Amino acid sequence: MENFEKEKVNRPKKGLWQRLAALTAAAALALGLAACDASAITPGGSADVVPNPSSAASTADTVDAPFEMHFIDVGQALSVLVECDGQYMLYDGGNVDDGSLVVSYLQSQGVEQLEYVFCSHAHEDHVGGLAAALAYFPAYHVYSPVTEASTKCFKDFVKYTQQQGLQVEVPAVGTTWPLGGATVTMVGPVAQYSDTNDTSIVLRIEYGSTSFLLTGDMEKTAETDLVNSGVNLRADVLQVGHHGSSTSTGYLFLNSVLPEMAVISCGVNNKYGHPHEETLSILRDAGVDVYRTDLQGTITIGSDGQNYTVGTEHFAEDAQLNPTDPAASSTAQQAYIGNVNSKKFHLPSCSNLPAEKNQILFSSYDEAVEAGYTPCSSCIK
């Protein structure tokens, strides 16, 4: 099948203060302006000149860098292969039925052994394919938040771990592992949870000045505890929790991560409706670029320690990847409020709206311009 590329070339990294401002404004809007039309909110801040990392697209099979992170397309599941300087780790393996696909993909990438295998948590769509991977590839360490569970898929995961003469280990928060020149740190979970999703092992990976955060299916309760722990969650690339469900990726958490890019692993037309509109809207508000395996197939990110490149198996329009983003759709569907005195027009969410008696409503950007109004520099970028 022919590969296509998403056309995002050498976009400079936004400054942290700009991403923080965007998130803060978005959170305030969510809390204080609930009655406003959500389509009126646009990402705040513009790109500044900080050079790393930039995001340049290429096809998935042409990304070639010392550090690579592969979000394998395993449908409504998760499997992430991380490579650095010829060493490999696997974070989740998709469903049981994905096992052969995961093994084949790892073979295609030249994997012969795995330094570390992580089961983020004991649900089949994360642990299921790991038994196949462990049956084929020798591993040095195997980690999970628990050592036993009642499901056959988890028992098979333990079985094939033990067949290698290994035991499933429960790592402690703060543990670090080297992976070539990269450093992998376990940052969560920071508490005990009855909800299996919240027990997800959360890993922050640093390579040079680029950073990545893997969250499994962690939901908002564990996210909040993680933020309150004070651990460094900053990451350029975020694996969005729970396949883009609205149960994950809260404002508080996203405000601590401040990612440039978010990857959502989910299945085509899945029965859960993932990713949910609420999650996509939060990512939109924060100005985060969204990548999705249901639309783009396997997604590969390469880093040289300063900049990263993003490769996708299939092409998808921005309007498909995040249909809540006004920038990805026609401005003709956006309402604007003009100030009859200043002749400027604003988004309905702008803090500088004129008094009601001085307002005039425009149904589109073009209509406002044609009427002789100019856009407000604060709310319309």
C-alpha positions, -999 to +999 in steps of 0.1 A: +000+000+000+013+034-009+023+056+020+013+092+024+026+120+046+009+145+068+020+179+056+035+196+087+070+206+079+095+222+103+070+238+126+089+256+154+082+245+190+059+268+209+073+285+239+062+269+273+046+302+284+025+302+253+013+267+257+006+274+294-013+305+285-034+286+260-042+259+286-050+284+314-073+304+292-090+272+280-096+259+315-110+293+326-134+292+296-145+257+305-152+267+341-165+302+337-180+303+303-199+270+301-228+287+284-206+299+255-205+280+222-175+256+224-168+261+187-159+297+195-127+287+214-095+287+194-060+276+205-041+305+220-005+316+214+016+315+183+048+297+175+079+314+187+115+308+176+126+281+201+141+256+177+135+223+194+117+201+188+103+209+153+077+186+138+083+175+103+063+148+086+075+118+066+061+084+058+063+059+086+089+037+069+114+066+063+118+079+098+154+071+107+168+085+139+188+074+170+156+074+190+123+061+176+089+056+192+064+034+172+027+035+180+018+003+163-017+002+148-034-024+169-069-011+165-088-004+197-058-012+219-023+000+226+012-012+217+043+011+217+078+000+206+106+023+218+141+021+203+173+040+212+208+033+199+199-003+190+181-012+223+144-018+224+116-018+249+079-027+245+051-009+263+019-030+259+011-055+232-025-049+221-052-076+223-044-113+222-054-113+185-028-086+179+001-108+191+012-120+157+010-085+143+031-071+171+057-098+166+058-092+129+062-055+134+091-059+158+108-083+134+105-058+106+122-032+129+152-056+135+143-064+171+161-095+184+157-089+221+139-066+244+156-048+273+123-041+290+087-052+286+060-031+303+024-042+308+008-008+316-021-026+334-040-058+334-066-053+307-066-075+276-062-046+251-029-038+267-015-071+280-030-095+255-003-095+228+026-095+252+025-133+256+033-137+219+061-111+221+076-129+251+073-163+234+094-150+205+118-124+219+141-128+248+137-101+274+158-089+304+131-074+326+093-076+325+072-051+345+035-048+355+016-030+383+004-064+395+019-099+394-014-118+390-049-114+376-078-137+369-079-134+331-063-160+309-045-134+288-027-121+320-019-156+331-004-163+297+017-131+300+030-144+333+036-179+319+057-168+290+077-144+313+084-174+336+094-196+306+123-171+301+134-177+337+121-143+346+095-130+371+070-102+366+083-073+386+063-044+401+085-013+397+085+016+421+078+052+412+110+070+406+128+040+391+149+049+361+162+027+333+187+034+306+177+026+270+207+034+249+212+072+253+176+077+265+164+076+301+131+060+311+115+071+344+085+056+361+064+086+373+032+069+382+009+057+396+015+075+429-013+058+449-032+025+451-064+023+430-093-001+427-099+010+391-076-010+370-072+018+345-058+041+372-031+015+380-015+021+346+023+024+348+032+059+335+066+064+319+084+096+310+112+091+285+139+117+278+162+117+248+184+148+247+160+177+250+130+158+236+105+141+260+077+116+258+049+105+282+032+071+281+001+069+302-017+036+294-054+040+304-048+064+333-079+083+342-085+117+358-083+106+394-048+092+390-039+121+367-048+146+395-028+126+421+001+125+397+001+163+392-003+169+429+028+147+435+049+174+420+067+150+396+080+165+363+054+155+337+066+179+309+066+161+275+067+171+239+047+140+229+018+126+250+002+092+245-034+102+253-049+081+281-076+055+276-077+058+238-090+093+239-119+087+263-134+117+282-124+099+314-088+109+308-068+140+298-082+166+321-072+203+320-051+201+352-031+172+338-026+186+303-015+219+319+013+200+336+024+181+305+021+209+279+026+186+249+032+197+214+018+165+200-007+139+212-011+104+199-044+085+203-044+048+197-079+037+189-098+015+164-117+025+133-154+032+141-149+016+175-180+010+196-169+033+224-168+064+201-131+070+210-117+096+208-144+115+225-153+150+215-145+164+250-109+151+248-104+164+213-118+198+224-094+200+253-065+192+230-077+218+206-079+244+233-043+237+242-031+240+207-019+203+206-014+185+173-035+153+172-023+121+156-046+090+155-039+054+146-075+049+135-070+074+107-032+073+101-022+037+109+011+031+126+027+064+138+065+067+141+083+095+159+120+099+155+143+121+175+179+132+172+178+146+207+170+181+195+142+178+169+117+151+161+101+139+129+067+122+126+059+095+102+024+081+094+013+051+075-017+069+059-026+105+052-055+122+070-066+158+069-064+180+100-102+183+099-104+146+103-078+143+130-095+169+152-129+179+138-134+202+169-106+225+157-120+257+141-087+261+122-095+228+105-129+238+093-145+267+074-145+300+093-179+305+077-195+285+106-180+307+133-200+336+148-182+368+157-191+399+178-182+433+165-177+466+184-196+493+166-173+520+181-138+504+176-148+485+144-130+454+157-146+420+159-141+393+185-148+357+193-177+353+217-152+340+243-131+371+242-125+390+275-126+423+256-162+421+243-180+455+241-211+464+261-242+447+247-255+480+233-223+484+212-224+448+198-231+437+163-232+400+153-215+386+123-221+351+110-186+347+095-151+361+095-155+373+059-188+390+067-171+410+095-142+420+072-165+430+044-183+453+068-151+471+075-142+455+108-107+442+118-100+411+140-092+415+176-055+407+181-061+391+215-087+364+206-082+359+169-048+346+158 
